[in-house]
Amino acid sequence: MKIAICDDNLNIVDEVKNLLDEYALSKNLSLDISTFNDGQAVLESDERFNIAVLDVEMPNMDGIKLGEALRKQNKQIVLIYLTAHSQYLDSALNLNATRFFEKPIDKARFFNGIDNALERIDNSSISFYIRDDKTQVRISAENIVYVETERRKTKIVTDEKEYYTTHTLDYFKGRLVSSVFAQPHKSYIVNLNYITAYERTGIVLDDKYKIPVSRSKQTEFHTAFIRFMEGK
């Protein structure tokens, strides 16, 4: 598990690293932690990080822009933001940060956020039959952007291609049970990790797929999204 820490305050870098070391010891985990005090250095690293803990306010490249760049390199990266100023929350939400911590860092909340981040990095797979030739396909659930029912068929859109199956949406609801999946509309199941824009009546996934949020689902979906963002 590779984790990047980036903050221009070296004391914060040391604090976060110590917290991660303590967390790893308590969970008997092995974490590969890299520390940086400049955003460009993170991007120039040849490492592919699973988690990035980023300060929002940094010279040259702030944490929001750094998060955008890291997400382009790896759509599955989990972003955790640190800041002393909560006005950056909306920007962090648009990047789908798993947690937004105000300084000073609360250890219990931080550990809970890392728990949630590790749960999201999951290689669980789901299998289904392709509609036309009945070939069985097995793909990683984390690669599913959304599932949509279209009359008598169901479309599965992944980050690489689309599939069609005769399995119903209920079939996928029963299998995509992780907290990263939610229903904004009776015809859709979406992966919250791919949300790049969110309004009450609609969302955008992966910067290109526009998905409606039905009136009857608005409150439920908003609650699911906020719980997801807060790592609950």
PAPAGU-253319 format. One record per residue: residue in three letters; y, x, z of N, C-alpha, C in turn. Coordinates in steps of 0.1 Angstrom, whole numbers, plus 5000, padded with zeros to 4 digits. Layout:
N
+------+------+------+------+------+------+------+------+------+------+
| type |   nY |   nX |   nZ |  caY |  caX |  caZ |   cY |   cX |   cZ |
+------+------+------+------+------+------+------+------+------+------+
|  ala |    Y |    X |    Z |    Y |    X |    Z |    Y |    X |    Z |
...
+------+------+------+------+------+------+------+------+------+------+
This chain:
232
+------+------+------+------+------+------+------+------+------+------+
| type |   nY |   nX |   nZ |  caY |  caX |  caZ |   cY |   cX |   cZ |
+------+------+------+------+------+------+------+------+------+------+
|  met | 4988 | 5008 | 5000 | 5000 | 5000 | 5000 | 5012 | 5009 | 5000 |
|  lys | 5020 | 5008 | 4989 | 5032 | 5017 | 4988 | 5045 | 5009 | 4992 |
|  ile | 5053 | 5014 | 5001 | 5065 | 5008 | 5006 | 5077 | 5017 | 5004 |
|  ala | 5087 | 5012 | 4998 | 5100 | 5020 | 4997 | 5110 | 5015 | 5007 |
|  ile | 5117 | 5024 | 5013 | 5128 | 5021 | 5022 | 5141 | 5027 | 5016 |
|  cys | 5151 | 5019 | 5014 | 5163 | 5025 | 5008 | 5176 | 5019 | 5016 |
|  asp | 5183 | 5029 | 5022 | 5195 | 5025 | 5030 | 5203 | 5038 | 5030 |
|  asp | 5216 | 5037 | 5028 | 5225 | 5049 | 5029 | 5227 | 5054 | 5043 |
|  asn | 5223 | 5045 | 5053 | 5224 | 5050 | 5067 | 5211 | 5055 | 5071 |
|  leu | 5210 | 5068 | 5073 | 5197 | 5075 | 5076 | 5192 | 5070 | 5089 |
|  asn | 5200 | 5066 | 5099 | 5195 | 5061 | 5111 | 5187 | 5048 | 5109 |
|  ile | 5192 | 5040 | 5100 | 5185 | 5027 | 5097 | 5171 | 5030 | 5090 |
|  val | 5172 | 5040 | 5081 | 5160 | 5044 | 5074 | 5149 | 5049 | 5084 |
|  asp | 5153 | 5057 | 5094 | 5144 | 5061 | 5104 | 5139 | 5050 | 5112 |
|  glu | 5148 | 5040 | 5116 | 5144 | 5029 | 5124 | 5133 | 5021 | 5117 |
|  val | 5136 | 5018 | 5104 | 5126 | 5010 | 5096 | 5113 | 5017 | 5095 |
|  lys | 5114 | 5030 | 5092 | 5101 | 5038 | 5090 | 5093 | 5038 | 5103 |
|  asn | 5100 | 5039 | 5115 | 5093 | 5039 | 5128 | 5087 | 5025 | 5130 |
|  leu | 5094 | 5015 | 5126 | 5088 | 5001 | 5128 | 5076 | 4999 | 5119 |
|  leu | 5076 | 5004 | 5107 | 5065 | 5003 | 5098 | 5053 | 5012 | 5103 |
|  asp | 5056 | 5023 | 5108 | 5046 | 5032 | 5114 | 5039 | 5025 | 5126 |
|  glu | 5048 | 5018 | 5135 | 5042 | 5011 | 5146 | 5034 | 4999 | 5142 |
|  tyr | 5039 | 4992 | 5131 | 5032 | 4981 | 5126 | 5018 | 4985 | 5121 |
|  ala | 5018 | 4996 | 5113 | 5005 | 5001 | 5107 | 4995 | 5004 | 5117 |
|  leu | 5000 | 5011 | 5128 | 4991 | 5015 | 5139 | 4985 | 5003 | 5146 |
|  ser | 4994 | 4992 | 5148 | 4989 | 4980 | 5155 | 4979 | 4972 | 5147 |
|  lys | 4980 | 4974 | 5133 | 4971 | 4966 | 5124 | 4960 | 4975 | 5119 |
|  asn | 4960 | 4988 | 5123 | 4950 | 4997 | 5118 | 4950 | 4998 | 5102 |
|  leu | 4963 | 4999 | 5097 | 4965 | 5000 | 5083 | 4970 | 5013 | 5079 |
|  ser | 4968 | 5017 | 5066 | 4974 | 5029 | 5060 | 4985 | 5025 | 5051 |
|  leu | 4997 | 5029 | 5054 | 5009 | 5026 | 5046 | 5014 | 5038 | 5040 |
|  asp | 5017 | 5038 | 5027 | 5023 | 5050 | 5020 | 5038 | 5047 | 5019 |
|  ile | 5046 | 5053 | 5028 | 5060 | 5050 | 5029 | 5069 | 5061 | 5023 |
|  ser | 5078 | 5057 | 5014 | 5087 | 5066 | 5008 | 5101 | 5062 | 5012 |
|  thr | 5110 | 5071 | 5016 | 5123 | 5068 | 5020 | 5134 | 5074 | 5011 |
|  phe | 5145 | 5066 | 5009 | 5156 | 5069 | 5000 | 5169 | 5065 | 5006 |
|  asn | 5179 | 5072 | 5003 | 5193 | 5068 | 5007 | 5202 | 5065 | 4995 |
|  asp | 5196 | 5063 | 4983 | 5203 | 5061 | 4971 | 5194 | 5052 | 4961 |
|  gly | 5200 | 5041 | 4956 | 5192 | 5033 | 4948 | 5187 | 5039 | 4935 |
|  gln | 5195 | 5047 | 4929 | 5190 | 5054 | 4917 | 5178 | 5062 | 4919 |
|  ala | 5177 | 5068 | 4930 | 5166 | 5077 | 4933 | 5153 | 5069 | 4934 |
|  val | 5154 | 5056 | 4939 | 5142 | 5047 | 4939 | 5138 | 5045 | 4925 |
|  leu | 5147 | 5042 | 4916 | 5143 | 5038 | 4902 | 5138 | 5050 | 4895 |
|  glu | 5143 | 5062 | 4898 | 5138 | 5074 | 4892 | 5125 | 5079 | 4897 |
|  ser | 5120 | 5074 | 4908 | 5107 | 5077 | 4914 | 5096 | 5072 | 4904 |
|  asp | 5086 | 5080 | 4903 | 5075 | 5075 | 4894 | 5065 | 5066 | 4902 |
|  glu | 5068 | 5062 | 4914 | 5059 | 5054 | 4922 | 5061 | 5039 | 4918 |
|  arg | 5050 | 5032 | 4919 | 5051 | 5017 | 4917 | 5049 | 5011 | 4931 |
|  phe | 5060 | 5006 | 4937 | 5060 | 5001 | 4950 | 5055 | 4986 | 4951 |
|  asn | 5047 | 4983 | 4962 | 5043 | 4970 | 4965 | 5054 | 4962 | 4972 |
|  ile | 5061 | 4969 | 4981 | 5071 | 4963 | 4990 | 5084 | 4973 | 4990 |
|  ala | 5096 | 4967 | 4989 | 5108 | 4975 | 4990 | 5117 | 4969 | 5001 |
|  val | 5121 | 4977 | 5011 | 5130 | 4973 | 5021 | 5143 | 4979 | 5018 |
|  leu | 5153 | 4970 | 5015 | 5165 | 4975 | 5009 | 5178 | 4971 | 5017 |
|  asp | 5187 | 4980 | 5018 | 5200 | 4977 | 5024 | 5208 | 4970 | 5013 |
|  val | 5215 | 4959 | 5016 | 5223 | 4952 | 5006 | 5235 | 4961 | 5002 |
|  glu | 5242 | 4966 | 5012 | 5255 | 4973 | 5009 | 5252 | 4988 | 5008 |
|  met | 5253 | 4994 | 4996 | 5251 | 5008 | 4994 | 5261 | 5012 | 4983 |
|  pro | 5266 | 5025 | 4983 | 5274 | 5029 | 4972 | 5266 | 5032 | 4959 |
|  asn | 5273 | 5032 | 4948 | 5268 | 5034 | 4935 | 5259 | 5022 | 4930 |
|  met | 5249 | 5019 | 4937 | 5240 | 5007 | 4934 | 5237 | 4999 | 4946 |
|  asp | 5242 | 4987 | 4947 | 5239 | 4979 | 4959 | 5224 | 4974 | 4959 |
|  gly | 5220 | 4969 | 4970 | 5206 | 4965 | 4971 | 5202 | 4953 | 4962 |
|  ile | 5212 | 4944 | 4959 | 5209 | 4933 | 4950 | 5206 | 4938 | 4936 |
|  lys | 5214 | 4947 | 4931 | 5211 | 4952 | 4918 | 5199 | 4961 | 4917 |
|  leu | 5196 | 4968 | 4928 | 5184 | 4976 | 4929 | 5172 | 4967 | 4929 |
|  gly | 5173 | 4956 | 4936 | 5162 | 4946 | 4936 | 5159 | 4940 | 4923 |
|  glu | 5170 | 4937 | 4915 | 5168 | 4932 | 4902 | 5161 | 4942 | 4893 |
|  ala | 5165 | 4955 | 4894 | 5159 | 4965 | 4886 | 5144 | 4967 | 4890 |
|  leu | 5141 | 4967 | 4902 | 5127 | 4969 | 4907 | 5118 | 4957 | 4903 |
|  arg | 5124 | 4945 | 4903 | 5117 | 4933 | 4898 | 5113 | 4934 | 4884 |
|  lys | 5122 | 4940 | 4876 | 5119 | 4942 | 4861 | 5108 | 4952 | 4859 |
|  gln | 5107 | 4962 | 4868 | 5096 | 4972 | 4867 | 5083 | 4966 | 4872 |
|  asn | 5084 | 4957 | 4882 | 5071 | 4952 | 4888 | 5075 | 4938 | 4893 |
|  lys | 5070 | 4927 | 4886 | 5074 | 4914 | 4889 | 5068 | 4910 | 4903 |
|  gln | 5057 | 4917 | 4907 | 5050 | 4913 | 4919 | 5056 | 4919 | 4932 |
|  ile | 5066 | 4928 | 4930 | 5071 | 4935 | 4942 | 5077 | 4925 | 4952 |
|  val | 5075 | 4928 | 4965 | 5080 | 4920 | 4975 | 5093 | 4927 | 4980 |
|  leu | 5104 | 4919 | 4980 | 5117 | 4925 | 4984 | 5121 | 4920 | 4998 |
|  ile | 5125 | 4929 | 5006 | 5130 | 4926 | 5020 | 5143 | 4932 | 5021 |
|  tyr | 5153 | 4924 | 5025 | 5167 | 4928 | 5025 | 5172 | 4930 | 5040 |
|  leu | 5180 | 4940 | 5041 | 5187 | 4943 | 5054 | 5202 | 4943 | 5052 |
|  thr | 5209 | 4936 | 5061 | 5224 | 4936 | 5060 | 5230 | 4932 | 5073 |
|  ala | 5243 | 4936 | 5074 | 5250 | 4932 | 5086 | 5259 | 4919 | 5083 |
|  his | 5258 | 4915 | 5070 | 5267 | 4904 | 5065 | 5259 | 4893 | 5058 |
|  ser | 5258 | 4881 | 5064 | 5250 | 4871 | 5058 | 5255 | 4864 | 5046 |
|  gln | 5267 | 4868 | 5041 | 5272 | 4862 | 5029 | 5264 | 4866 | 5016 |
|  tyr | 5256 | 4876 | 5018 | 5247 | 4880 | 5007 | 5234 | 4872 | 5006 |
|  leu | 5233 | 4862 | 5014 | 5220 | 4855 | 5015 | 5217 | 4848 | 5001 |
|  asp | 5227 | 4842 | 4995 | 5225 | 4834 | 4982 | 5220 | 4844 | 4972 |
|  ser | 5226 | 4856 | 4971 | 5221 | 4865 | 4961 | 5207 | 4870 | 4963 |
|  ala | 5203 | 4872 | 4976 | 5190 | 4875 | 4979 | 5180 | 4864 | 4976 |
|  leu | 5184 | 4852 | 4979 | 5176 | 4840 | 4976 | 5173 | 4839 | 4961 |
|  asn | 5183 | 4842 | 4952 | 5181 | 4842 | 4938 | 5171 | 4852 | 4933 |
|  leu | 5169 | 4863 | 4941 | 5160 | 4873 | 4938 | 5146 | 4871 | 4944 |
|  asn | 5146 | 4860 | 4952 | 5133 | 4856 | 4958 | 5129 | 4866 | 4968 |
|  ala | 5138 | 4871 | 4976 | 5134 | 4880 | 4987 | 5125 | 4873 | 4997 |
|  thr | 5115 | 4880 | 5002 | 5106 | 4874 | 5012 | 5113 | 4872 | 5025 |
|  arg | 5122 | 4882 | 5029 | 5129 | 4881 | 5041 | 5143 | 4886 | 5040 |
|  phe | 5152 | 4882 | 5048 | 5166 | 4886 | 5049 | 5169 | 4889 | 5063 |
|  phe | 5170 | 4901 | 5067 | 5172 | 4905 | 5081 | 5186 | 4910 | 5083 |
|  glu | 5192 | 4904 | 5093 | 5205 | 4909 | 5097 | 5203 | 4920 | 5107 |
|  lys | 5212 | 4931 | 5106 | 5211 | 4942 | 5116 | 5219 | 4938 | 5129 |
|  pro | 5214 | 4942 | 5140 | 5202 | 4951 | 5142 | 5189 | 4943 | 5140 |
|  ile | 5179 | 4950 | 5136 | 5166 | 4944 | 5132 | 5158 | 4939 | 5145 |
|  asp | 5154 | 4927 | 5144 | 5145 | 4921 | 5155 | 5131 | 4925 | 5151 |
|  lys | 5124 | 4933 | 5160 | 5111 | 4938 | 5157 | 5101 | 4927 | 5155 |
|  ala | 5101 | 4917 | 5163 | 5091 | 4906 | 5161 | 5092 | 4899 | 5148 |
|  arg | 5105 | 4896 | 5144 | 5107 | 4890 | 5131 | 5103 | 4899 | 5120 |
|  phe | 5106 | 4912 | 5121 | 5103 | 4922 | 5111 | 5088 | 4923 | 5109 |
|  phe | 5081 | 4923 | 5120 | 5066 | 4924 | 5119 | 5061 | 4911 | 5112 |
|  asn | 5066 | 4900 | 5116 | 5062 | 4887 | 5109 | 5065 | 4888 | 5094 |
|  gly | 5076 | 4893 | 5091 | 5080 | 4895 | 5076 | 5070 | 4903 | 5069 |
|  ile | 5066 | 4914 | 5075 | 5056 | 4923 | 5069 | 5042 | 4916 | 5068 |
|  asp | 5039 | 4909 | 5078 | 5027 | 4901 | 5077 | 5027 | 4892 | 5065 |
|  asn | 5038 | 4885 | 5063 | 5040 | 4876 | 5052 | 5039 | 4883 | 5038 |
|  ala | 5046 | 4895 | 5038 | 5046 | 4903 | 5026 | 5032 | 4907 | 5022 |
|  leu | 5024 | 4911 | 5031 | 5011 | 4916 | 5028 | 5002 | 4904 | 5024 |
|  glu | 5005 | 4892 | 5029 | 4997 | 4880 | 5025 | 5000 | 4877 | 5010 |
|  arg | 5012 | 4880 | 5006 | 5016 | 4877 | 4992 | 5009 | 4887 | 4982 |
|  ile | 5007 | 4899 | 4986 | 5001 | 4909 | 4978 | 4986 | 4907 | 4978 |
|  asp | 4982 | 4897 | 4970 | 4968 | 4892 | 4971 | 4962 | 4893 | 4957 |
|  asn | 4950 | 4898 | 4955 | 4943 | 4899 | 4942 | 4933 | 4888 | 4940 |
|  ser | 4935 | 4877 | 4948 | 4925 | 4866 | 4946 | 4926 | 4860 | 4932 |
|  ser | 4915 | 4856 | 4927 | 4914 | 4851 | 4913 | 4910 | 4836 | 4913 |
|  ile | 4913 | 4831 | 4901 | 4909 | 4817 | 4899 | 4903 | 4816 | 4885 |
|  ser | 4892 | 4808 | 4884 | 4885 | 4807 | 4871 | 4886 | 4793 | 4866 |
|  phe | 4886 | 4791 | 4852 | 4886 | 4778 | 4846 | 4881 | 4780 | 4832 |
|  tyr | 4878 | 4769 | 4825 | 4873 | 4769 | 4812 | 4884 | 4766 | 4802 |
|  ile | 4885 | 4774 | 4791 | 4895 | 4772 | 4781 | 4891 | 4759 | 4773 |
|  arg | 4901 | 4751 | 4770 | 4898 | 4737 | 4765 | 4890 | 4737 | 4752 |
|  asp | 4893 | 4746 | 4742 | 4887 | 4744 | 4729 | 4873 | 4750 | 4728 |
|  asp | 4870 | 4761 | 4734 | 4857 | 4767 | 4732 | 4849 | 4768 | 4744 |
|  lys | 4854 | 4763 | 4755 | 4847 | 4763 | 4768 | 4844 | 4777 | 4774 |
|  thr | 4851 | 4787 | 4769 | 4850 | 4800 | 4774 | 4855 | 4801 | 4788 |
|  gln | 4848 | 4807 | 4798 | 4853 | 4808 | 4811 | 4863 | 4820 | 4812 |
|  val | 4874 | 4817 | 4818 | 4885 | 4827 | 4820 | 4886 | 4829 | 4835 |
|  arg | 4888 | 4842 | 4840 | 4891 | 4845 | 4854 | 4904 | 4853 | 4854 |
|  ile | 4914 | 4848 | 4861 | 4926 | 4855 | 4861 | 4931 | 4856 | 4876 |
|  ser | 4940 | 4866 | 4879 | 4945 | 4867 | 4892 | 4955 | 4856 | 4895 |
|  ala | 4954 | 4849 | 4906 | 4963 | 4838 | 4909 | 4977 | 4843 | 4910 |
|  glu | 4980 | 4855 | 4914 | 4993 | 4860 | 4915 | 5000 | 4862 | 4901 |
|  asn | 4992 | 4862 | 4891 | 4998 | 4863 | 4877 | 5001 | 4849 | 4871 |
|  ile | 4998 | 4839 | 4878 | 5001 | 4825 | 4873 | 5016 | 4822 | 4876 |
|  val | 5023 | 4819 | 4865 | 5038 | 4816 | 4867 | 5039 | 4801 | 4870 |
|  tyr | 5032 | 4793 | 4862 | 5032 | 4779 | 4866 | 5020 | 4772 | 4859 |
|  val | 5017 | 4760 | 4864 | 5006 | 4752 | 4858 | 5013 | 4738 | 4854 |
|  glu | 5010 | 4733 | 4843 | 5016 | 4720 | 4838 | 5006 | 4711 | 4832 |
|  thr | 5006 | 4699 | 4836 | 4998 | 4689 | 4830 | 5005 | 4683 | 4818 |
|  glu | 4997 | 4682 | 4806 | 5003 | 4677 | 4794 | 4993 | 4667 | 4788 |
|  arg | 4995 | 4654 | 4791 | 4986 | 4644 | 4787 | 4972 | 4646 | 4791 |
|  arg | 4963 | 4649 | 4782 | 4949 | 4651 | 4785 | 4945 | 4665 | 4787 |
|  lys | 4954 | 4674 | 4788 | 4951 | 4688 | 4790 | 4961 | 4694 | 4800 |
|  thr | 4957 | 4706 | 4805 | 4965 | 4713 | 4815 | 4969 | 4727 | 4809 |
|  lys | 4981 | 4731 | 4810 | 4986 | 4744 | 4805 | 4987 | 4753 | 4817 |
|  ile | 4982 | 4765 | 4816 | 4983 | 4776 | 4826 | 4991 | 4787 | 4819 |
|  val | 5003 | 4790 | 4825 | 5012 | 4800 | 4819 | 5011 | 4812 | 4829 |
|  thr | 5007 | 4823 | 4824 | 5007 | 4836 | 4832 | 5018 | 4845 | 4827 |
|  asp | 5019 | 4856 | 4833 | 5030 | 4866 | 4829 | 5027 | 4873 | 4816 |
|  glu | 5015 | 4870 | 4810 | 5011 | 4876 | 4798 | 5008 | 4866 | 4787 |
|  lys | 5002 | 4855 | 4790 | 4998 | 4845 | 4779 | 4997 | 4831 | 4785 |
|  glu | 4994 | 4821 | 4776 | 4992 | 4808 | 4780 | 4977 | 4804 | 4777 |
|  tyr | 4972 | 4795 | 4785 | 4959 | 4789 | 4784 | 4959 | 4774 | 4785 |
|  tyr | 4950 | 4768 | 4778 | 4948 | 4753 | 4779 | 4934 | 4750 | 4784 |
|  thr | 4933 | 4740 | 4793 | 4920 | 4737 | 4799 | 4919 | 4722 | 4801 |
|  thr | 4907 | 4717 | 4802 | 4905 | 4702 | 4805 | 4905 | 4700 | 4820 |
|  his | 4905 | 4710 | 4828 | 4907 | 4708 | 4843 | 4920 | 4701 | 4846 |
|  thr | 4919 | 4692 | 4855 | 4931 | 4685 | 4859 | 4941 | 4693 | 4868 |
|  leu | 4953 | 4688 | 4870 | 4962 | 4695 | 4879 | 4956 | 4695 | 4893 |
|  asp | 4949 | 4684 | 4897 | 4943 | 4684 | 4910 | 4933 | 4695 | 4913 |
|  tyr | 4926 | 4699 | 4902 | 4917 | 4710 | 4903 | 4924 | 4723 | 4907 |
|  phe | 4936 | 4725 | 4901 | 4944 | 4737 | 4905 | 4951 | 4736 | 4918 |
|  lys | 4955 | 4724 | 4922 | 4961 | 4721 | 4935 | 4951 | 4725 | 4946 |
|  gly | 4938 | 4722 | 4943 | 4928 | 4725 | 4953 | 4924 | 4740 | 4955 |
|  arg | 4929 | 4748 | 4945 | 4925 | 4762 | 4945 | 4938 | 4771 | 4947 |
|  leu | 4949 | 4767 | 4943 | 4961 | 4774 | 4944 | 4968 | 4770 | 4958 |
|  val | 4962 | 4774 | 4968 | 4966 | 4769 | 4982 | 4975 | 4778 | 4989 |
|  ser | 4977 | 4790 | 4984 | 4986 | 4799 | 4990 | 5000 | 4794 | 4991 |
|  ser | 5008 | 4798 | 5001 | 5022 | 4793 | 5003 | 5031 | 4797 | 4992 |
|  val | 5026 | 4806 | 4983 | 5035 | 4810 | 4971 | 5035 | 4799 | 4960 |
|  phe | 5026 | 4789 | 4962 | 5026 | 4778 | 4952 | 5031 | 4765 | 4958 |
|  ala | 5039 | 4758 | 4949 | 5045 | 4745 | 4954 | 5047 | 4736 | 4942 |
|  gln | 5049 | 4723 | 4945 | 5051 | 4714 | 4934 | 5065 | 4708 | 4934 |
|  pro | 5073 | 4712 | 4924 | 5086 | 4706 | 4922 | 5086 | 4693 | 4915 |
|  his | 5075 | 4689 | 4910 | 5074 | 4677 | 4901 | 5059 | 4674 | 4901 |
|  lys | 5055 | 4661 | 4899 | 5041 | 4657 | 4899 | 5033 | 4664 | 4888 |
|  ser | 5040 | 4669 | 4877 | 5034 | 4675 | 4866 | 5033 | 4690 | 4866 |
|  tyr | 5038 | 4696 | 4877 | 5039 | 4711 | 4877 | 5034 | 4716 | 4891 |
|  ile | 5028 | 4728 | 4890 | 5026 | 4737 | 4902 | 5033 | 4750 | 4898 |
|  val | 5042 | 4755 | 4906 | 5049 | 4768 | 4903 | 5046 | 4778 | 4913 |
|  asn | 5047 | 4791 | 4909 | 5046 | 4802 | 4917 | 5060 | 4806 | 4922 |
|  leu | 5063 | 4805 | 4934 | 5076 | 4807 | 4940 | 5080 | 4822 | 4938 |
|  asn | 5071 | 4831 | 4936 | 5074 | 4845 | 4933 | 5082 | 4847 | 4921 |
|  tyr | 5081 | 4837 | 4911 | 5087 | 4839 | 4898 | 5100 | 4832 | 4897 |
|  ile | 5105 | 4825 | 4907 | 5118 | 4818 | 4906 | 5129 | 4828 | 4905 |
|  thr | 5137 | 4826 | 4894 | 5149 | 4835 | 4892 | 5162 | 4827 | 4893 |
|  ala | 5161 | 4814 | 4893 | 5173 | 4806 | 4895 | 5168 | 4793 | 4902 |
|  tyr | 5176 | 4787 | 4911 | 5172 | 4775 | 4918 | 5184 | 4766 | 4920 |
|  glu | 5182 | 4754 | 4915 | 5192 | 4743 | 4918 | 5184 | 4731 | 4923 |
|  arg | 5191 | 4722 | 4929 | 5183 | 4711 | 4935 | 5175 | 4703 | 4925 |
|  thr | 5180 | 4702 | 4912 | 5173 | 4694 | 4902 | 5165 | 4702 | 4892 |
|  gly | 5165 | 4715 | 4894 | 5157 | 4723 | 4885 | 5156 | 4738 | 4889 |
|  ile | 5146 | 4744 | 4884 | 5144 | 4759 | 4887 | 5142 | 4766 | 4874 |
|  val | 5144 | 4779 | 4874 | 5140 | 4788 | 4862 | 5130 | 4798 | 4867 |
|  leu | 5119 | 4799 | 4860 | 5109 | 4809 | 4863 | 5109 | 4820 | 4853 |
|  asp | 5108 | 4832 | 4859 | 5107 | 4844 | 4850 | 5119 | 4845 | 4840 |
|  asp | 5130 | 4840 | 4844 | 5142 | 4840 | 4835 | 5141 | 4832 | 4822 |
|  lys | 5131 | 4824 | 4820 | 5129 | 4817 | 4808 | 5123 | 4803 | 4808 |
|  tyr | 5116 | 4800 | 4818 | 5109 | 4787 | 4819 | 5117 | 4778 | 4828 |
|  lys | 5123 | 4767 | 4822 | 5130 | 4757 | 4830 | 5121 | 4746 | 4834 |
|  ile | 5120 | 4744 | 4847 | 5111 | 4734 | 4853 | 5120 | 4724 | 4861 |
|  pro | 5117 | 4711 | 4859 | 5125 | 4701 | 4866 | 5120 | 4700 | 4881 |
|  val | 5129 | 4696 | 4890 | 5126 | 4692 | 4903 | 5129 | 4677 | 4904 |
|  ser | 5118 | 4669 | 4906 | 5120 | 4655 | 4906 | 5127 | 4651 | 4919 |
|  arg | 5134 | 4639 | 4918 | 5141 | 4634 | 4930 | 5132 | 4632 | 4941 |
|  ser | 5120 | 4627 | 4939 | 5110 | 4625 | 4950 | 5105 | 4637 | 4956 |
|  lys | 5106 | 4649 | 4949 | 5101 | 4661 | 4954 | 5112 | 4671 | 4959 |
|  gln | 5124 | 4667 | 4958 | 5135 | 4677 | 4961 | 5134 | 4682 | 4976 |
|  thr | 5133 | 4673 | 4985 | 5133 | 4677 | 4999 | 5121 | 4685 | 5002 |
|  glu | 5109 | 4680 | 4998 | 5097 | 4687 | 5001 | 5097 | 4701 | 4994 |
|  phe | 5101 | 4702 | 4982 | 5101 | 4715 | 4975 | 5111 | 4724 | 4981 |
|  his | 5123 | 4719 | 4985 | 5133 | 4728 | 4991 | 5128 | 4733 | 5004 |
|  thr | 5121 | 4725 | 5012 | 5115 | 4730 | 5025 | 5105 | 4741 | 5022 |
|  ala | 5096 | 4738 | 5012 | 5086 | 4748 | 5009 | 5093 | 4761 | 5004 |
|  phe | 5103 | 4760 | 4997 | 5110 | 4773 | 4992 | 5117 | 4780 | 5003 |
|  ile | 5123 | 4773 | 5012 | 5130 | 4780 | 5024 | 5120 | 4786 | 5033 |
|  arg | 5109 | 4779 | 5035 | 5098 | 4785 | 5044 | 5092 | 4797 | 5037 |
|  phe | 5091 | 4797 | 5024 | 5086 | 4808 | 5017 | 5095 | 4820 | 5018 |
|  met | 5108 | 4817 | 5017 | 5119 | 4827 | 5018 | 5119 | 4834 | 5032 |
|  glu | 5117 | 4825 | 5042 | 5118 | 4830 | 5055 | 5105 | 4835 | 5060 |
|  gly | 5094 | 4835 | 5052 | 5081 | 4841 | 5056 | 5074 | 4833 | 5066 |
|  lys | 5076 | 4820 | 5066 | 5069 | 4812 | 5076 | 5056 | 4806 | 5071 |
+------+------+------+------+------+------+------+------+------+------+
